[in-house]
């Protein structure tokens, strides 16, 4: 049995008992939020993160007249950017794309930094399927659900009943 050499390895072993090993990255995100919910995310990288997202409304599906072919027409995808350390509120489906892409980018940079002299044509294992690394990255990027309020709850609406006020010559 190998010897545990530092506190970080010990912490990983303790955390591993709480991690479900056979989940896809998207399933891990789905346990936290649904595609229609709004969530707050943060860019944990040291450079701006740019990604593209295609909302459901950006695709039009039609059936051919003979019913044999499905025709999909797509509009141009949305392009998003979040600066380092900046937070953003996104719809859950968009956040899925952002979080997974940022996780892969950051973990790739980490692996490349560990072996900087390795030839670019050599194969590298980025180990994107590591459940512990996935959970840790999601915990760092995903900041929680947001409840959007587009107006204060305590404000009383102005003049919702009754007749409109009479106009005077000063108002004209």
Secondary structure, DSSP 8 states (H G I E B T S, - for coil): -----SHHHHHHHHHHTTS-TT--HHHHHHHH--TTSEEEEE--SSS-EEEEE--GGGEEEEE-TTSS-EEEEE---EEEEE-TT-EEEEEHHHHHHHHHHHHHHHHHHHHHHHTTTS-TTS-----TT-HHHHHHHHHHHEEEEE---SS-SS---SS-SS------TTT-
